[in-house]
Amino acid sequence: MPSPTPSPAAAAEPTARVRASAGNELTIEQADGQRYSIHPLWLRERCQDASTLDLRTGQRLQDPSDLDPRLALRAVTQLEPGKFRLLFSDGHQADLLERDILAEAALRPGDHDLPAPRLWNSSLQFGARCRWNGEPGDAERADWLAQFLELGFIIFAGVPTQPGDILRVAALFGFIRETNFGALFDVRSTPEASDLAYTAVPLDPHTDNPYRWPVPGVQLLHCLVNQTSGGLSTLVDGFAAAEALRARDGEAFRLLSQTAVRFRYRDAATDLVASAPPIELDVTGRVQAVHFSPRLDFVPLQPPAELAQYYRARRAFDHLLRSPEFEIRFLLDAGELVMMDNRRLLHGRTGFDPAQGLRHLQGCYIDIDGPRSLYRVLRRRQAGVKETVR
């Protein structure tokens, strides 16, 4: 029996078709010849007429749960190639386009019309480096966002180096996520530091703020000055490392995706605690986030044998994250800024000698839905789709 949800690739194939079948049904015929019918309620929820939707906001005027669960199609008429008129058993009539049905059928949880993540390892060359433009057009900004969404990061060169300029960059992609560290924070070696980031010690790959709920989705780091030879920035694609673990050690992957660990950050004015699995999966089993910071994680007390298995699994994942197979290193120089998906990318740095000179970075956060929303809006504009007004 065919799957009720086609894969994105299959549904997007030009040879996939919507057909009117005997018995007043609409069916999707896939490229391999498989067919399955479309539930009438699924179609009814996607009607685009003024009696179903407020056409300014695109929001439904009726709660679909109030529809008769026995709703049926009374008639299906193909008005022209790619366009169907449907008459439902509740008397509602609507026109639906084949391309819209196929596009909706292709979506799985986590897709949402965005570029698919392109997993990478240390063989990645710096294709995500771009020259900064303070007044980018829609096409340029959409290209930047496509690279960011595919690779999980992008590096800009030529960003002005006045303190606070990072906030202007961040505002082009989303809304600033202010934390107890402020709207922006300074990353430099200081005495009596409240976080190891504000020292000169090396930092292993980690995600930021796993002790928050929700964690900041995107981190930006902007180099204002770097007079040291050390302090190389490091990046790791956590999704790629997690998939490598799944392939090489399935039991370790299972344990890390099913064990919620506690993360905690405390200082004189703050006490933040959150729990999450090191590898977070969506409902389809795909990796959707990594929560990893060995300086801050605490696994709950379990029987010794179970903890031994967990520690073995964490060690296996940690060794992948720190291995030359997955880590890239580069010097973030003055005027360069890296924007990274904090739910996918792990970052760190090598140690440095503050006696060599000043190393001063500024950082800030935005939520991940900002770049995702902006990408869709820019693509809509490029396609000439009329904007929805709220």
Residue, then its C-alpha position, 0 to 999 in steps of 0.5 A: m500500500p502506498s505511503p500516505t505522504p509522498s517524498p518531496a522528490a517524488a511529489a515534485e517530479p514533473t511526471a507526478r500528476v493529480r487525477a480525477s478518479a472514478g467515484n468522485e476522488l482526486t488521486i496523486e499518481q507518482a512517477d513510479g505508477q503508484r496512486y493514492s487518493i486524497h482525503p476530502l478533509w485535506l482538500r477542504e482545509r486548503c480551499q482558497d475562496a473568500s468563504t473559507l479564508d480571510l483573503r488579506t491574512g490567509q487565515r481560515l474563517q472556520d475551525p476545520s475541526d468543526l467540519d463533518p468527519r464524514l465529509a466527501l466529494r460529491a463531484v470532481t470536474q477538471l476545468e482545464p489541465g491542472k485545474f479542478r473544481l470540487l463539490f463537497s458533501d457540505g455544499h461547498q464548492a472550490d477550485l484547486l490547482e494541481r501545482d498547489i496540491l502537489a506542492e503541499a503534498a510534497l512537504r514533510p515536517g521540517d521542510h517548509d519550503l526551505p533549502a535542504p541542509r547540505l551536510w559537510n565535513s572538513s573537506l569543505q572549502f570556504g564557499a560560504r564566504c561573501r563580501w559584505n554589502g550594507e545595502p543588499g538587494d533582494a537577490e543578493r540577500a536571498d543568495w546569502l540566506a540560501q547559503f546559510l540555510e544549506l550549510g548552517f553558516i556564512i562568513f562575511a568579509g569587509v564588515p565595518t569594525q565600529p563597536g555595535d556594527i554587528l547589531r546592524v548586520a543582525a537586523l538585516f536577517g531577524f530580530i535581536r534576541e537579548t539575553n542576560f549578556g545584553a543585546l550584544f556581548d564582548v568576547r575578549s580575555t578579561p580577569e574574573a571572567s563569568d564564562l570561559a569564552y571571556t578567557a584565552v583558553p581553548l574551547d572545544p566545539h559546543t553549541d551556545n546557551p543550551y541552558r536556555w529554553p528555547v536556545p538562541g537559534v542563530q549566533l553572530l560573531h564579529c571580529l573588531v581586532n585580532q592581533t594574536s596568532g592563535g585564537l583560530s575559530t573552529l566550526v563543525d556541522g553537528f548534523a553531519a557528525a550526528e549522521a555519521l554516528r547514526a551510521r557507525d554506532g546506531e546504539a550510541f545515536r539512539l541513546l543520545s537522542q533519547t536521553a535528556v541531559r541538564f544544562r546549567y549556567r549560574d552567575a551572581a544575577t543568573d541561574l538558567v537551567a534547561s534539559a534537552p537530548p544531545i541529539e534532538l530528532d523531529v517526528t520523522g526521525r531526522v536530526q533537527a538540533v544538537h545540544f552539546s556543551p561538555r562544560l555544562d552538561f549533567v546527565p541524570l542519575q541512572p543505574p551504573a550499567e545505563l550510565a556506562q552506556y551513555y558515557r560511551a555514547r557521549r564519548a563516541f559523539d564528542h570524539l567525532l565532533r573534535s576529529p579532523e574529519f569534521e572540524i574546519r579552522f580559520l582565522l577570523d580577522a578584523g572586519e569578518l563576521v560569521m553567522m551560524d545556526n546555533r541548533r546545528l553548528l558547533h563552534g570553538r576556538t584554539g587558545f591564544d596568548p593575550a600578551q601578543g595583542l588584543r583579540h576582540l570579538q562582539g557577538c549577538y543572537i537572533d532567532i532562527d525563524g527570522p532568516r527562515s521567514l525572510y528567505r520565503v518573503l524574498r523568494r515570494r517577491q522574486a516570483g512576483v507573488k502578491e504579499t499577504v497584508r496583516 
